[in-house]
Amino acid sequence: MKSPFGLAMAMLFCFSGARASFTDADKQRAVTLHNNYRSSVMPSASNMKSIEWDEGLATAAQQLADSCKFEHNRAGQNLYEGSDSADLVKQAIDAWHNEHKDYNYDSNTCGPNAICGHYTQVVWADSSKVGMAVSSRQCESGMYIVVANYDPVGNYAGEKPYKQR
């Protein structure tokens, strides 16, 4: 028999602007998207490691996401703001990856007035672990914050994210 209290709590959760924590499916999707993008870099990479999920990095990411501060607190970190949707994880990783359009591998630079550091962290060859989180509530901006922490950290000034094959 279903409890009316449980149903009421579920409804409150759904309509309060709160989000559930990362599910196993979210974790797998995050890892798969990262690895798909990492395996399809152009020019192709000779030293790209696979990414795997790390709970410690995810816990740290959750703390930052829940603070609702849209600011980096460590190296090897990507941030994203988005509205509530079932695909917020995919939206974030896709947005970071889409910066590849402004990145020139040969010169290791971004186009004028462009940002591409999120992309270079996603494809940083030596990074082999990721932990992500989404803020458990809407922030004052009305948005949710997505945080991804990577280890080993990447984006060292003057270094390319990977070695060309």
Steps between C-alpha positions, in 0.01 A plus 500: 500500500637838404531756774319834450794660682747355249289623210472846657878514548562394141262767374664763720841399368384515139339841530746672733770552241716230659697249294589146585867414535693340216357161417708208376357574154616864527848386599521254211372763258759752620783248459375385160462854365847595622658189348314543171621857465853409611524219244388722213736798537644649183784466440485158661687438825776251568488520880132539596400314816147380566300682765345315793266621774644607837269538802746720690510750214119481478464575873720808466304603189171467691627730777587771248180455299286527813679821604347659187825690443578499131874523551785255473648384829769274356691425184371227273140607534217588261185692591169542319171674576177367358128482554336192645477223247550127482804554278692752710806271518504459123440873447803585713739251339376591151550872572854438622576284199351754257783738589713284268369719217705788640813298583799476267711197587802606293537836675343379827282811511137605510343723240457871569261570789444126538525262793633148448645400838201281582558307178871456563426364849245252360766369258804537729671169424646436845171557685364153572235566765192721513242571768200717422206648687198721444381745765222336699286814471460794267741778585391863541564547128223247434758265351665178611879475518680200354854435623752253359827431682782323319807315621778529422423865433571645158511829316862587569596828335688450176435124485281334241224279641630187325772375265408476136511153345 
